[in-house]
Amino acid sequence: MKYIDLFEKSKQIARDNNLTQLEVYQRFMFERILERISVSGYRDNFILKGGLLLSAMLGIESRTTRDMDVTIKGIDVSKEKMVNVLNQILSIDLEDGVKFKIINITDIREDDEYGGNKYHIIGKFDNLKVELEIDISTGDEVTPRELKFEYISIFDNKKIIIDSYNIETILAEKIETILRRGKYNTRMKDYYDVYFFLHNMKDEINNADFRSALNNTLIKRESLEYYKDYEIILKEISTYERINEKWNIYSKKNKYANGIEFKNVIELIIEFIARIEEKSIV
């Protein structure tokens, strides 16, 4: 692909999906990284999660992201080791004209449930330079196991096979985060993601796998006490003025969330958990 072709294609994708062209350029660069991971000797060590995976699952018109999140298994995640691993992956020549360079490494904020390090990267293609961030962590348990996810490129429909989280583990971690942070959770994307899964993909959720994934997540993060009071916590969240204000801003800013009432989001989560608990008792 030539730069002029990428420019025109990106402009069309941005226009069709109510995105900025920078967001589309970032997606292009992330796809180039994903393909390099998929053909590298480390393809079984990287498990895709987070916003990029959700955007691929839900559709770029339904979820955008500005970074890439992965959990690592089977290898050391020290900065020195990961710089070496990433440089090996990023230097793979796919004859696509794209070059990458790690420019900085920072710690992921302490209150983030994943922890780990953030790798700041510059992607270059012809005259185009795009800043990217890859969050790398380890220790997360995927229940029952990671998937071989078929990522479809938004540029040429090419398939990229990469290990990823499954829906049940994504949902379990999102719900645990909502309950543990309670009314202090300002990440509206957590609420949106859970709503989308429960509203649009409920038939694809394996309830038994979700319950196992949730239990493992609650134990790992030492947050079982929050789950026991899920209904009280969620009802408190639904009436908290600051969160409602933030949701209104989020839903207006992101076209895909237009028209979704926050109270309906919370009600859907309560109904889902109640149904899961009823089945687990029976």
C-alpha positions as CSV (number, residue, x, y, z in Angstrom):
1,M,0.0,0.0,0.0
2,K,1.3,3.5,-0.9
3,Y,0.9,6.4,1.4
4,I,-1.6,8.1,-0.9
5,D,-3.7,4.9,-0.8
6,L,-3.5,4.8,3.0
7,F,-4.5,8.4,3.2
8,E,-7.6,8.0,1.0
9,K,-8.6,4.8,2.6
10,S,-8.2,6.2,6.1
11,K,-10.1,9.3,5.2
12,Q,-13.0,7.1,4.0
13,I,-13.0,4.9,7.1
14,A,-12.9,7.9,9.4
15,R,-15.8,9.5,7.6
16,D,-17.9,6.4,7.5
17,N,-17.4,5.6,11.2
18,N,-17.3,9.1,12.7
19,L,-13.6,8.8,13.7
20,T,-10.7,11.1,13.4
21,Q,-8.1,10.3,10.7
22,L,-5.5,9.9,13.5
23,E,-7.6,7.2,15.2
24,V,-7.6,5.3,11.9
25,Y,-3.8,5.8,11.4
26,Q,-3.3,4.4,14.9
27,R,-5.4,1.4,14.0
28,F,-3.3,0.8,10.8
29,M,-0.1,0.8,12.9
30,F,-1.6,-1.5,15.5
31,E,-2.6,-3.9,12.8
32,R,1.0,-3.9,11.5
33,I,2.2,-4.8,15.0
34,L,-0.4,-7.5,15.4
35,E,0.7,-9.2,12.2
36,R,4.3,-9.0,13.2
37,I,3.4,-10.7,16.5
38,S,1.4,-13.4,14.7
39,V,4.3,-14.4,12.5
40,S,7.0,-14.1,15.3
41,G,8.4,-16.8,17.6
42,Y,6.6,-15.1,20.4
43,R,3.1,-15.4,19.0
44,D,2.1,-17.9,21.8
45,N,3.4,-15.6,24.5
46,F,1.2,-12.5,23.7
47,I,-2.5,-12.5,24.6
48,L,-4.5,-9.5,23.2
49,K,-7.0,-7.8,25.6
50,G,-8.4,-4.4,26.2
51,G,-9.7,-1.7,23.8
52,L,-8.1,-3.0,20.6
53,L,-9.6,-6.4,21.1
54,L,-13.0,-5.0,22.0
55,S,-12.9,-2.7,18.9
56,A,-12.2,-5.8,16.8
57,M,-15.0,-7.8,18.4
58,L,-17.6,-5.0,18.5
59,G,-16.7,-3.2,15.4
60,I,-14.7,0.1,15.0
61,E,-18.0,1.9,14.6
62,S,-19.0,0.6,18.1
63,R,-15.8,1.0,20.0
64,T,-12.6,3.0,19.5
65,T,-9.2,2.9,21.3
66,R,-5.9,4.7,21.4
67,D,-3.7,2.0,22.8
68,M,-3.0,-1.7,22.7
69,D,-3.1,-4.0,25.8
70,V,-1.5,-7.4,26.0
71,T,-0.8,-9.9,28.8
72,I,2.3,-12.0,28.6
73,K,2.7,-15.6,29.5
74,G,5.7,-17.9,29.5
75,I,8.5,-15.2,29.4
76,D,10.0,-12.6,31.7
77,V,8.3,-9.2,31.5
78,S,11.1,-7.1,32.9
79,K,11.8,-4.0,30.9
80,E,15.1,-5.3,29.6
81,K,13.6,-8.5,28.4
82,M,10.5,-6.9,26.9
83,V,12.5,-4.3,25.0
84,N,14.5,-7.1,23.5
85,V,11.4,-9.1,22.6
86,L,9.5,-6.1,21.2
87,N,12.5,-5.0,19.1
88,Q,12.7,-8.5,17.6
89,I,9.0,-8.4,16.8
90,L,8.9,-4.8,15.5
91,S,11.9,-5.3,13.3
92,I,10.3,-8.1,11.3
93,D,10.1,-7.1,7.7
94,L,6.7,-7.7,6.2
95,E,7.5,-5.6,3.1
96,D,4.8,-3.2,4.1
97,G,7.1,-0.2,4.4
98,V,6.4,0.3,8.1
99,K,9.1,0.9,10.7
100,F,8.8,1.1,14.5
101,K,10.9,2.5,17.3
102,I,10.5,2.3,21.1
103,I,11.0,5.9,22.4
104,N,10.1,5.5,26.1
105,I,8.9,3.2,28.8
106,T,6.7,4.3,31.7
107,D,5.0,2.5,34.6
108,I,1.3,1.9,34.2
109,R,-0.5,3.8,37.0
110,E,-0.6,2.0,40.3
111,D,-4.5,2.1,40.5
112,D,-4.7,0.2,37.2
113,E,-5.7,-3.4,37.9
114,Y,-3.3,-4.8,35.3
115,G,-0.1,-2.9,36.4
116,G,2.9,-3.5,34.2
117,N,4.7,-1.1,31.8
118,K,3.6,1.2,29.0
119,Y,5.8,1.1,25.9
120,H,5.7,4.3,23.9
121,I,6.4,3.6,20.2
122,I,6.6,5.7,17.0
123,G,5.3,4.0,13.8
124,K,6.6,5.4,10.5
125,F,5.2,4.9,7.0
126,D,6.5,7.1,4.3
127,N,6.0,10.7,5.6
128,L,3.5,9.5,8.3
129,K,4.5,9.3,11.9
130,V,2.1,8.0,14.5
131,E,2.6,7.8,18.3
132,L,1.4,4.5,19.8
133,E,1.2,3.0,23.3
134,I,1.4,-0.7,24.2
135,D,0.5,-1.7,27.8
136,I,2.2,-5.0,28.8
137,S,1.3,-6.9,32.0
138,T,1.4,-10.4,33.2
139,G,-0.3,-12.7,35.8
140,D,-3.8,-12.4,34.4
141,E,-5.8,-15.7,34.3
142,V,-7.9,-16.3,31.2
143,T,-10.8,-18.7,32.1
144,P,-11.1,-21.3,30.8
145,R,-8.4,-20.5,28.2
146,E,-7.3,-17.9,25.7
147,L,-8.8,-17.9,22.2
148,K,-7.2,-18.1,18.7
149,F,-8.8,-14.8,17.6
150,E,-9.4,-14.1,14.0
151,Y,-8.6,-10.4,13.7
152,I,-10.0,-8.9,10.4
153,S,-8.1,-5.9,9.1
154,I,-10.3,-2.8,8.5
155,F,-8.1,-1.9,5.5
156,D,-8.0,-5.0,3.4
157,N,-10.0,-7.7,5.3
158,K,-6.8,-9.7,5.8
159,K,-7.1,-12.2,8.6
160,I,-4.5,-12.1,11.5
161,I,-4.6,-15.0,13.9
162,I,-3.6,-14.0,17.5
163,D,-4.2,-15.3,21.0
164,S,-6.8,-13.2,22.9
165,Y,-9.0,-13.0,25.9
166,N,-12.4,-14.6,25.6
167,I,-15.7,-12.7,26.1
168,E,-16.3,-14.3,29.6
169,T,-13.0,-13.2,31.0
170,I,-13.3,-9.7,29.5
171,L,-16.8,-9.4,31.1
172,A,-15.7,-10.8,34.4
173,E,-12.8,-8.3,34.7
174,K,-15.0,-5.3,33.6
175,I,-17.7,-6.2,36.2
176,E,-15.2,-6.7,39.0
177,T,-13.7,-3.3,38.2
178,I,-17.1,-1.6,38.3
179,L,-18.0,-3.2,41.6
180,R,-14.6,-2.6,43.3
181,R,-14.2,1.0,42.2
182,G,-17.9,1.7,42.8
183,K,-19.0,5.3,42.4
184,Y,-15.3,6.3,42.0
185,N,-14.9,4.6,38.7
186,T,-14.7,7.3,36.1
187,R,-14.0,5.0,33.1
188,M,-17.2,5.2,31.2
189,K,-15.9,2.8,28.7
190,D,-16.2,0.0,31.3
191,Y,-19.9,0.6,31.6
192,Y,-20.4,0.8,27.8
193,D,-18.4,-2.4,27.1
194,V,-20.4,-4.4,29.6
195,Y,-23.7,-2.9,28.3
196,F,-22.7,-3.8,24.7
197,F,-21.9,-7.4,25.6
198,L,-25.0,-8.0,27.6
199,H,-27.3,-6.2,25.2
200,N,-25.9,-7.3,21.8
201,M,-23.9,-10.5,22.5
202,K,-25.7,-12.2,25.4
203,D,-26.2,-15.4,23.4
204,E,-22.5,-15.7,22.9
205,I,-21.7,-15.7,26.6
206,N,-21.2,-19.0,28.3
207,N,-22.7,-18.5,31.7
208,A,-20.7,-21.3,33.4
209,D,-17.4,-20.0,32.0
210,F,-18.3,-16.5,33.0
211,R,-19.0,-17.6,36.6
212,S,-15.7,-19.4,36.7
213,A,-13.9,-16.4,35.2
214,L,-15.5,-14.0,37.6
215,N,-14.7,-16.2,40.6
216,N,-11.0,-16.4,39.6
217,T,-10.9,-12.6,39.1
218,L,-12.5,-11.9,42.4
219,I,-10.1,-14.2,44.2
220,K,-7.0,-12.8,42.4
221,R,-8.0,-9.2,43.1
222,E,-9.2,-9.9,46.6
223,S,-12.6,-8.4,45.9
224,L,-15.1,-11.0,46.9
225,E,-16.7,-8.7,49.5
226,Y,-17.7,-6.2,46.8
227,Y,-19.4,-8.9,44.8
228,K,-21.5,-10.0,47.7
229,D,-23.0,-6.5,47.8
230,Y,-23.3,-6.1,44.1
231,E,-26.9,-4.9,44.1
232,I,-26.3,-2.3,46.8
233,I,-23.1,-1.0,45.0
234,L,-24.7,-0.9,41.6
235,K,-27.8,0.9,42.8
236,E,-25.6,3.5,44.5
237,I,-23.7,4.0,41.3
238,S,-26.9,4.5,39.3
239,T,-27.9,7.4,41.5
240,Y,-24.5,9.1,41.9
241,E,-24.7,12.4,40.1
242,R,-21.1,12.7,39.1
243,I,-21.1,9.4,37.3
244,N,-24.4,10.2,35.5
245,E,-22.8,13.5,34.4
246,K,-19.8,11.8,33.1
247,W,-21.9,9.2,31.3
248,N,-23.9,12.0,29.6
249,I,-20.7,13.6,28.3
250,Y,-19.4,10.2,27.2
251,S,-22.6,9.2,25.4
252,K,-22.7,12.6,23.6
253,K,-19.1,12.5,22.6
254,N,-19.1,8.9,21.3
255,K,-21.8,8.4,18.6
256,Y,-22.0,4.6,19.3
257,A,-23.2,5.4,22.9
258,N,-25.8,8.0,21.8
259,G,-29.2,7.3,23.4
260,I,-28.1,4.8,25.9
261,E,-29.5,5.7,29.4
262,F,-27.1,5.1,32.3
263,K,-29.9,3.6,34.5
264,N,-30.5,1.0,31.8
265,V,-26.9,0.1,31.8
266,I,-26.9,-0.6,35.5
267,E,-30.2,-2.4,35.4
268,L,-28.9,-4.7,32.8
269,I,-25.8,-5.6,34.9
270,I,-28.0,-6.2,38.0
271,E,-30.3,-8.5,36.0
272,F,-27.4,-10.4,34.5
273,I,-25.7,-11.1,37.8
274,A,-28.9,-12.1,39.4
275,R,-29.6,-14.5,36.6
276,I,-26.1,-16.0,36.9
277,E,-26.4,-16.4,40.7
278,E,-29.8,-18.0,40.4
279,K,-28.5,-20.6,38.0
280,S,-25.4,-21.3,40.1
281,I,-27.6,-22.0,43.1
282,V,-29.9,-24.3,41.2
